[in-house]
Structures are given as C-alpha cells and as structure tokens.
Amino acid sequence: WDFDLHCIDWHWHPEVEFVFVEKGTAIIFIGSEIYTLHAGSGIFINTRVIHRFEAKESTIIPNIVFLPTLLAAHDSLIFRKYIKPVLDSSVECIILSSENKIQKEIIDVLVSVFSIQNSKKNSEIITVELIIRLWRIMFDNICLTDKENISEKSIQIRGRLQIMMHYIQRNYRYRITLDDIAQTVSMSKSSVLNIFKEYLHTSPVSYLINYRLRQATRLLSNTEDSIASI
C-alpha cells in the first residue's frame, strides 16, 4: 500500500518468489492471468515469470525472493532432481490456499520463515532449513510438465515483451513512439499492441505513461527537484 500508486509494477527476476498475504487483499498479475488473494493465502512465482502486485486498500504481503542455488549447488544431485524440474516446468505460479491441507502446510512454513527474520540467533541457517522443507512439500505435491510442452511461440513472445518493457524503462525520459517500441523486436505495431493487451492488459503507450507517472511520483517524494523540472 505504501508503494507508488499502490502497486509494484511489472517485473521479472531469475529468483523464485514466495508471497504471503498477511493483511488485506492483493491483486496479482501473472502474465495474462489475474489472481485476487485474501489474507491468509499465498502464492509461489517461478523464475523469470512476469508479474505485478496491486492493492485497493491497505495490504501487507511479506515475501521472500531467492536464487534456487540457495538450496543446492547448480551441479548437485539435489538441484538436478528436485529443483531444476520445477524451474523448467510450465508452472508459472502456484496459489496457496489455507483451506487446502498441503498448501496450508506450505503457508505455515512460509510464515515461520518470516517470523525467524526477527531473531538475531542463527536466523540465516534456520531460514535455509525452512525453505528446503517448504520446497520439499511443494515438490512432492505439484504436477510438473516439461517446458517442451509449452508453445515455443509463447516463450518467444514473452521474451520479446520483456525486451520491449526493458526498452521503455531505459528510455522513458525521451520521446518514444509505438514504432520505436515495435522496432526493438522487429514486429508490426498491431502485433505489439496484441502482446501488451494479452499479457499486461494495457497498451504500450499506456504502459509508458504509467511508468513515467510512477517515476515522477518517486521523484516528487524523494527529491527536492521542482515540479517543472520533474
């Protein structure tokens, strides 16, 4: 709720992420899907998945973001057998409901992870121990499919979307047209419009304007720059 415009905008990262809704209601966009999560529920977001958080009221969502190699070395048996299959699967996210016994167990472990952060004694190693337990429960109870089952076209589209978003974020201070955005991925303007509408539920120009507004909000809050300058 304290973030600019009450949202954490579209982003992605190589880390995986676990989120718990402690208070309020979180609206979470995962690619082209939208999930509304209430207090007591949570979500797992896989690596490199485009996502966004919004709130319409005061909402608290503690989360933990970590590289999978925190659990095991990249060339280890544990990584190859228990971690890589999840990263390489078609699973973008997993909704965690407190009404489901297994998912409630994952939520309970996740809450323990957050609680231990307030402890000064052995919090780091206990955190890793809890995350490994959390991962084991999740791995034992999710249905995995190979990435080969995902449309190659879909993977390419998401990659191009990330390139276009990155271009906008780097160049939002300058004049940008729809043509400029389309040229970064060598696509037609109509195709670019369709991609933004399907995955971000907005147009490229609207995304650019909203990104500029968020940057302006940040500058107004954190700098002494004049409104005219901003």
N, C-alpha and C positions, 0 to 999 in steps of 0.2 A: 504493500500500500504506500510505502514511503518512496518508492521508485518514481522517476519522472513519468507523468501521465498514467500512473498506477499500472505500469506494465514493465516486464523485462522483454525487450524486443527480440525478434527472430535472431537466432544464433545457433551455432553448432560447435562441437569440440570433439577431439579424439577420446576424451574421457567418457566413462559411463556416469549416469546420474541417478540417484535415488532421492525422491521428494516425498515429504510427509506434510499433509495439511493439518496444521495444529489448531488453527482458528480461521473461521470464515469460509469462503468459497473461492477456489482457484479455477480459473478457466484456462485450460492448457491446450495449445495448438500443437499438434504433432504432424508435420507435413500437411496433408489435406484433411486430416481428422481434427475434430474438436471434442474435448472432454471437459465436463464440469465435475470437479471433485469437491466434496464437502469435508468438513472437519472429521478427522479420524481415518481418512483414506489416504492413499499414496500412489506413487507411480514410479516405475523404472523406465529410464530413457536410454536406449542403446547408443553406442558410439556413432558419431557423425550424423545423427538424426537432427534435422532442422526442427526447432521448437520455439515456443513463445509462451510467456505467462501473463495473464491479465487478472485483475480483480475489480469488482464493482462495489466492494466495501472493504473495511479493514480486514486484511487477511495475512496470516503468518504461515510461511511454508519453509521450515528448516530443510536443508538439503545437503547431500554430500556428493561431491564430484571427484572422481579419482581415475587415474590410469589403471587399466586392468593388470598391468605389471606390478601393481602394488600387492596383488595376491600371489603371484608366482612369476618367476623369470620367463621371458618370452620363449626361450628354447627348452623349457622344462616340460616334463610329462603332464604335470597338473595343468599347465597353461594349454597344451595341445588337446588334452582330453576333456577338460571341464570349462575352460574359459573361451578359447577360440571358437568352439561350436556356437556359442551364444552370440559372439561378435559377428560371426559370418552368417548368421541366420537371417531370415526375413523378419524377425521380431523387431519392430521399431520401438515398441513400448509394451509394458505390462501394467494394467491397472490393478491396484492392490486395495481390496475391499475388506473392511473389518468384519463383514458378515461371512466371509469365506474363511474356514478354519486355517488352511495352509497360508493364505495371504495375510491373515491376522498374525500368524506366527512371524512372517517376514516383517510386518509393521512393528511388532513388539521389539524385534531385534534392532530395527532401524531407530526406534525411539531410544533404545539403550545406547546406541552409538552417539546420539545427540546428547544424552544425559552425561555420558562419560567425559565429554569435552570440558565440563565444568570442574573435573577432577585434575589436580596437578600431579598425581602419582600414577605413573605407568599408563597414562591415557592413550599414548600413541600405540603401544603394542596391544592394549586391550581393544582399541578401535579396529586394528587389523584383524584380530581374532574374531571379533563380532562380524566384520564384513565377510570374512571367509565363511562363517556359519550362515550368514544371510545368503551368500551366493550358492552354497550347497543346497539350501532349501529351495531356492528358486530353480536351480539347475535340475533338481530331481522332479520338479512339478510343472515344467513348461514343455510345450510341444515345439520342437525345433524343426525347421526346414532349411534346406541348403540355399545359399544365395543364388545358386544356379537356377532355382525355381522362380526367382524374381526376374521380371522382364528386363532385359539388357537396356531396352529403350527407356524404362523408368529410371534406371540407375544413371543413365546419361543425362536425362532431363534434370534430375536433382543436382547433378554436378554442374550443369550449366546455370541452374538457378543460383547456386552458391557463388559462381563466378560473377554473375550479374549483381547480386547483393553486395559482394565484396567491392565491386567497381563503384557502386553507388556510395558505399560507406567511405571509400577513399577519396571520392571526388565530389561529395555533396556540396562543398563550398563554391563550386564552379557551375556554370551553366551546363546542364545535362538534358539531352533530348531523348525521346524514345528511340530514335535512330542510333544514338551513341550507345545506349544500353544494348540494343539488338546486335550491334556490330561486335561487341565483346565476345559473343558466342556464335557469330556468323549465322544468325537466324532472322527470319522475317519478323516484322513488327507484330503481326497478328499471332504468330506462334509464341512470341514473348508475352503478349497480353494473356493468352490462354494459360501459359505456365504460371504466371503470377496469380491469376484468378483461381486456378485449381489448388495451388499449394499454399499461397499466402492470403487468399481471399481478398485481394486488393489489386490495384493496377500498379505498374512500375512507377508512374508519376506520383500516385498517391503514397506509395511507399517512400519515395524520395522526399516528398513534402513532410510526411510524418517524421522521417528521420531528421530532417532539418529542424523541425519543431522541438524534437527531443534534445538535440544538441543545443538549441537556443535556450531551452529550459535549464539545462545543466549550467550553461554559461551565466545565465541570469542569477542562478542560485549560488554559484561558487566563485564568481569573479567580480571585479569592480568595473568591468567594461560597461560602457554606456549602451543603452537600448539601441541607439542608432548604429553603433559600431557592430553590435551583435546581429 
